[in-house]
Amino acid sequence: MTARVSRLRRLLGEIDGELGRAHLPAWLRPTQTESRWPAGVAVLAAIALQWSVNKNLAFSPKWLLPAIELALFAVLTIADPVRINRESAVLRIVSIALVVVASMATVWSAARLVDQLVHHVAIDASRLLLNGGAIWLTNVIVFALWYWEGDRGGPAARANASDDYPDFLFPQMTAPEMAPANWEPTFVDYFYLSLTNATAFSPTDTLPLSRWAKLTMAAESVVSLLTVALLVARAVNILK
C-alpha cells in the first residue's frame, strides 16, 4: 500500500511539473530551436560590408579576415544547417571566434577611419560617407552578434532553457500578456537592440541586466558616437 501511494505521489508530482512548465513563458522553458538564416544573413552582410570599404581602411591583406569569417561560418552552417540545436563546446568556440574576428575587422577599419578624420587625410565627401556608413552598419551587426551569442549562453542554450537568468530584459518579458505564448528573443530582437543602442547611444526598450551586457552596450555607444560625430563633422567641413 505504501509503495502504491509513493508511486502515485511521484506521478502526480511529475504531472504537476509538466503543467507548470507548460504555463511558463517560452523564454523560460525548452522550446523549438532558432533558425540559422537571420544570423547567417547578418554575418554574410557584415563580410560584404567589410569587403566594400577602401583598401586603406581594411586590415591587410584585405581578403584575410573575411576569408577566416567565411570558413568559420561554413563550419557552423554545416554543423547546424537549419536550426541551432546543438550545445557543443567546440561549436561554441567556433561561433565566438567568428564574432571575435568580425570585431577585429570592424575595430581596425573604425580606428583607421578615425585616424584619417583626425589627421584630415584628403578624401572625397561621398566616398567618406559611404565608407563611414559601411563601417557603422558593420559595427551594429557585430554588436548584435555579441548580444545574441552572449545572452543566457547563446541560442542553443536559450532553446534548452539552460539558464533562467537573462542578460537582457525585453519588453515581452515584463508584459507577457502583450506577446504570443511562444515568444522568445531571436536574432532580429538583438539586431534591433544593437541598432537602437547605436543610434540613441543608450538603452531604449531593452535593458541590460548583467555587467558584461552593460559594458558591451556602453562600448557600442562610445564607438558609434565617436564614429558618427567625427564622420558628420568632417563631411560637413568638406561640403563647405
One Martini backbone bead per residue (centre of mass of N, CA, C, O) as a GRO file, in nm:
protein
  240
    1MET     BB    1   0.060   0.062  -0.023
    2THR     BB    2   0.298   0.257   0.012
    3ALA     BB    3   0.408   0.220  -0.277
    4ARG     BB    4   0.158   0.329  -0.423
    5VAL     BB    5   0.161   0.613  -0.299
    6SER     BB    6   0.443   0.693  -0.399
    7ARG     BB    7   0.382   0.662  -0.699
    8LEU     BB    8   0.149   0.866  -0.707
    9ARG     BB    9   0.307   1.113  -0.609
   10ARG     BB   10   0.516   1.109  -0.835
   11LEU     BB   11   0.315   1.139  -1.068
   12LEU     BB   12   0.189   1.406  -0.972
   13GLY     BB   13   0.453   1.565  -0.977
   14GLU     BB   14   0.507   1.533  -1.283
   15ILE     BB   15   0.246   1.665  -1.379
   16ASP     BB   16   0.287   1.936  -1.236
   17GLY     BB   17   0.553   2.003  -1.382
   18GLU     BB   18   0.440   2.004  -1.669
   19LEU     BB   19   0.227   2.226  -1.623
   20GLY     BB   20   0.424   2.443  -1.532
   21ARG     BB   21   0.593   2.452  -1.795
   22ALA     BB   22   0.352   2.521  -1.989
   23HIS     BB   23   0.311   2.816  -1.831
   24LEU     BB   24   0.562   2.914  -1.924
   25PRO     BB   25   0.753   3.103  -2.076
   26ALA     BB   26   0.941   3.041  -2.350
   27TRP     BB   27   1.217   3.167  -2.229
   28LEU     BB   28   1.195   2.939  -1.968
   29ARG     BB   29   1.171   2.704  -2.182
   30PRO     BB   30   1.178   2.453  -2.376
   31THR     BB   31   1.233   2.488  -2.732
   32GLN     BB   32   1.244   2.572  -3.033
   33THR     BB   33   1.478   2.630  -3.237
   34GLU     BB   34   1.670   2.846  -3.406
   35SER     BB   35   1.720   2.994  -3.687
   36ARG     BB   36   1.996   3.050  -3.901
   37TRP     BB   37   1.944   3.280  -4.124
   38PRO     BB   38   1.952   3.562  -3.988
   39ALA     BB   39   2.248   3.545  -3.889
   40GLY     BB   40   2.368   3.463  -4.163
   41VAL     BB   41   2.297   3.721  -4.317
   42ALA     BB   42   2.455   3.910  -4.128
   43VAL     BB   43   2.735   3.792  -4.175
   44LEU     BB   44   2.742   3.835  -4.484
   45ALA     BB   45   2.698   4.141  -4.470
   46ALA     BB   46   2.953   4.208  -4.308
   47ILE     BB   47   3.154   4.098  -4.516
   48ALA     BB   48   3.064   4.282  -4.750
   49LEU     BB   49   3.126   4.550  -4.602
   50GLN     BB   50   3.427   4.498  -4.556
   51TRP     BB   51   3.491   4.475  -4.867
   52SER     BB   52   3.384   4.777  -4.949
   53VAL     BB   53   3.609   4.910  -4.834
   54ASN     BB   54   3.879   5.059  -4.836
   55LYS     BB   55   4.199   4.948  -4.834
   56ASN     BB   56   4.304   5.167  -4.613
   57LEU     BB   57   4.073   5.044  -4.395
   58ALA     BB   58   4.176   4.763  -4.415
   59PHE     BB   59   4.293   4.475  -4.346
   60SER     BB   60   4.612   4.329  -4.395
   61PRO     BB   61   4.493   4.152  -4.599
   62LYS     BB   62   4.173   4.199  -4.713
   63TRP     BB   63   4.094   3.877  -4.732
   64LEU     BB   64   4.152   3.739  -4.458
   65LEU     BB   65   3.913   3.789  -4.256
   66PRO     BB   66   3.678   3.708  -4.445
   67ALA     BB   67   3.783   3.417  -4.485
   68ILE     BB   68   3.765   3.328  -4.190
   69GLU     BB   69   3.464   3.383  -4.156
   70LEU     BB   70   3.366   3.189  -4.377
   71ALA     BB   71   3.485   2.932  -4.253
   72LEU     BB   72   3.334   2.945  -3.979
   73PHE     BB   73   3.050   2.960  -4.102
   74ALA     BB   74   3.062   2.686  -4.248
   75VAL     BB   75   3.089   2.510  -3.997
   76LEU     BB   76   2.820   2.595  -3.864
   77THR     BB   77   2.632   2.520  -4.103
   78ILE     BB   78   2.702   2.219  -4.116
   79ALA     BB   79   2.627   2.150  -3.819
   80ASP     BB   80   2.373   2.384  -3.840
   81PRO     BB   81   2.174   2.440  -4.109
   82VAL     BB   82   1.882   2.526  -3.975
   83ARG     BB   83   1.916   2.467  -3.661
   84ILE     BB   84   2.004   2.567  -3.328
   85ASN     BB   85   2.068   2.246  -3.138
   86ARG     BB   86   2.380   2.252  -3.038
   87GLU     BB   87   2.557   2.178  -2.743
   88SER     BB   88   2.888   2.287  -2.805
   89ALA     BB   89   3.207   2.367  -2.735
   90VAL     BB   90   3.320   2.389  -3.021
   91LEU     BB   91   3.093   2.564  -3.148
   92ARG     BB   92   3.122   2.792  -2.947
   93ILE     BB   93   3.409   2.870  -3.026
   94VAL     BB   94   3.351   2.928  -3.323
   95SER     BB   95   3.135   3.150  -3.284
   96ILE     BB   96   3.315   3.341  -3.119
   97ALA     BB   97   3.543   3.365  -3.327
   98LEU     BB   98   3.375   3.501  -3.543
   99VAL     BB   99   3.312   3.760  -3.377
  100VAL     BB  100   3.605   3.840  -3.322
  101VAL     BB  101   3.695   3.879  -3.615
  102ALA     BB  102   3.478   4.087  -3.687
  103SER     BB  103   3.573   4.288  -3.472
  104MET     BB  104   3.858   4.336  -3.576
  105ALA     BB  105   3.777   4.453  -3.850
  106THR     BB  106   3.608   4.690  -3.737
  107VAL     BB  107   3.816   4.825  -3.553
  108TRP     BB  108   4.025   4.881  -3.769
  109SER     BB  109   3.847   5.059  -3.954
  110ALA     BB  110   3.763   5.266  -3.741
  111ALA     BB  111   4.048   5.358  -3.666
  112ARG     BB  112   4.131   5.450  -3.951
  113LEU     BB  113   3.907   5.656  -3.987
  114VAL     BB  114   3.972   5.835  -3.743
  115ASP     BB  115   4.260   5.902  -3.828
  116GLN     BB  116   4.181   6.047  -4.093
  117LEU     BB  117   3.995   6.259  -3.964
  118VAL     BB  118   4.202   6.388  -3.766
  119HIS     BB  119   4.436   6.425  -4.011
  120HIS     BB  120   4.305   6.520  -4.281
  121VAL     BB  121   4.258   6.328  -4.506
  122ALA     BB  122   4.217   6.306  -4.827
  123ILE     BB  123   3.859   6.303  -4.912
  124ASP     BB  124   3.574   6.218  -5.038
  125ALA     BB  125   3.259   6.271  -4.929
  126SER     BB  126   3.111   6.023  -5.048
  127ARG     BB  127   3.327   5.816  -4.965
  128LEU     BB  128   3.315   5.874  -4.665
  129LEU     BB  129   3.014   5.800  -4.619
  130LEU     BB  130   3.026   5.511  -4.726
  131ASN     BB  131   3.244   5.400  -4.535
  132GLY     BB  132   3.118   5.492  -4.269
  133GLY     BB  133   2.849   5.338  -4.305
  134ALA     BB  134   2.971   5.053  -4.326
  135ILE     BB  135   3.109   5.053  -4.048
  136TRP     BB  136   2.860   5.112  -3.875
  137LEU     BB  137   2.688   4.867  -3.966
  138THR     BB  138   2.891   4.653  -3.885
  139ASN     BB  139   2.886   4.727  -3.585
  140VAL     BB  140   2.592   4.650  -3.538
  141ILE     BB  141   2.618   4.350  -3.615
  142VAL     BB  142   2.840   4.267  -3.416
  143PHE     BB  143   2.681   4.341  -3.155
  144ALA     BB  144   2.443   4.158  -3.212
  145LEU     BB  145   2.613   3.898  -3.193
  146TRP     BB  146   2.701   3.937  -2.902
  147TYR     BB  147   2.419   3.934  -2.775
  148TRP     BB  148   2.326   3.660  -2.898
  149GLU     BB  149   2.571   3.490  -2.777
  150GLY     BB  150   2.548   3.588  -2.462
  151ASP     BB  151   2.261   3.533  -2.400
  152ARG     BB  152   2.228   3.267  -2.203
  153GLY     BB  153   2.465   3.114  -2.389
  154GLY     BB  154   2.288   3.124  -2.636
  155PRO     BB  155   2.071   2.977  -2.856
  156ALA     BB  156   2.087   2.681  -2.753
  157ALA     BB  157   2.059   2.741  -2.447
  158ARG     BB  158   1.786   2.886  -2.469
  159ALA     BB  159   1.624   2.647  -2.591
  160ASN     BB  160   1.709   2.465  -2.321
  161ALA     BB  161   1.700   2.630  -2.057
  162SER     BB  162   1.991   2.663  -1.895
  163ASP     BB  163   1.909   2.971  -1.819
  164ASP     BB  164   1.711   3.189  -1.610
  165TYR     BB  165   1.912   3.439  -1.652
  166PRO     BB  166   1.901   3.728  -1.802
  167ASP     BB  167   2.083   3.990  -1.979
  168PHE     BB  168   1.804   4.074  -2.114
  169LEU     BB  169   1.519   4.303  -2.102
  170PHE     BB  170   1.235   4.252  -2.250
  171PRO     BB  171   0.914   4.356  -2.284
  172GLN     BB  172   0.785   4.060  -2.298
  173MET     BB  173   0.879   3.988  -2.000
  174THR     BB  174   0.699   4.218  -1.848
  175ALA     BB  175   0.455   4.169  -2.090
  176PRO     BB  176   0.317   3.875  -2.174
  177GLU     BB  177   0.023   3.971  -2.268
  178MET     BB  178   0.169   4.120  -2.540
  179ALA     BB  179   0.243   3.819  -2.618
  180PRO     BB  180   0.305   3.537  -2.731
  181ALA     BB  181   0.352   3.228  -2.585
  182ASN     BB  182   0.614   3.171  -2.799
  183TRP     BB  183   0.795   3.391  -2.706
  184GLU     BB  184   1.135   3.472  -2.815
  185PRO     BB  185   1.444   3.561  -2.859
  186THR     BB  186   1.606   3.674  -3.149
  187PHE     BB  187   1.812   3.814  -3.369
  188VAL     BB  188   1.627   4.055  -3.435
  189ASP     BB  189   1.620   4.167  -3.144
  190TYR     BB  190   1.933   4.218  -3.128
  191PHE     BB  191   1.949   4.409  -3.367
  192TYR     BB  192   1.762   4.624  -3.255
  193LEU     BB  193   1.925   4.679  -3.004
  194SER     BB  194   2.182   4.774  -3.156
  195LEU     BB  195   2.058   5.000  -3.328
  196THR     BB  196   1.941   5.177  -3.096
  197ASN     BB  197   2.212   5.209  -2.943
  198ALA     BB  198   2.365   5.346  -3.194
  199THR     BB  199   2.153   5.599  -3.207
  200ALA     BB  200   2.096   5.672  -2.885
  201PHE     BB  201   2.334   5.589  -2.680
  202SER     BB  202   2.111   5.394  -2.545
  203PRO     BB  203   1.874   5.253  -2.396
  204THR     BB  204   1.540   5.168  -2.461
  205ASP     BB  205   1.344   4.883  -2.435
  206THR     BB  206   1.620   4.743  -2.350
  207LEU     BB  207   1.779   4.587  -2.071
  208PRO     BB  208   2.061   4.559  -1.899
  209LEU     BB  209   2.179   4.327  -1.639
  210SER     BB  210   2.453   4.254  -1.687
  211ARG     BB  211   2.774   4.358  -1.693
  212TRP     BB  212   2.854   4.278  -1.982
  213ALA     BB  213   2.610   4.416  -2.117
  214LYS     BB  214   2.671   4.705  -2.024
  215LEU     BB  215   2.961   4.727  -2.143
  216THR     BB  216   2.887   4.662  -2.439
  217MET     BB  217   2.687   4.895  -2.480
  218ALA     BB  218   2.887   5.117  -2.410
  219ALA     BB  219   3.088   5.057  -2.637
  220GLU     BB  220   2.896   5.104  -2.872
  221SER     BB  221   2.825   5.398  -2.808
  222VAL     BB  222   3.111   5.512  -2.833
  223VAL     BB  223   3.177   5.422  -3.121
  224SER     BB  224   2.932   5.554  -3.258
  225LEU     BB  225   2.973   5.846  -3.163
  226LEU     BB  226   3.258   5.886  -3.275
  227THR     BB  227   3.201   5.821  -3.571
  228VAL     BB  228   2.963   6.014  -3.630
  229ALA     BB  229   3.084   6.283  -3.539
  230LEU     BB  230   3.335   6.284  -3.726
  231LEU     BB  231   3.192   6.230  -3.994
  232VAL     BB  232   3.003   6.476  -4.002
  233ALA     BB  233   3.212   6.698  -3.959
  234ARG     BB  234   3.385   6.632  -4.214
  235ALA     BB  235   3.163   6.644  -4.428
  236VAL     BB  236   3.082   6.939  -4.379
  237ASN     BB  237   3.362   7.058  -4.433
  238ILE     BB  238   3.384   6.963  -4.727
  239LEU     BB  239   3.114   7.091  -4.840
  240LYS     BB  240   3.220   7.391  -4.772
   0.00000   0.00000   0.00000
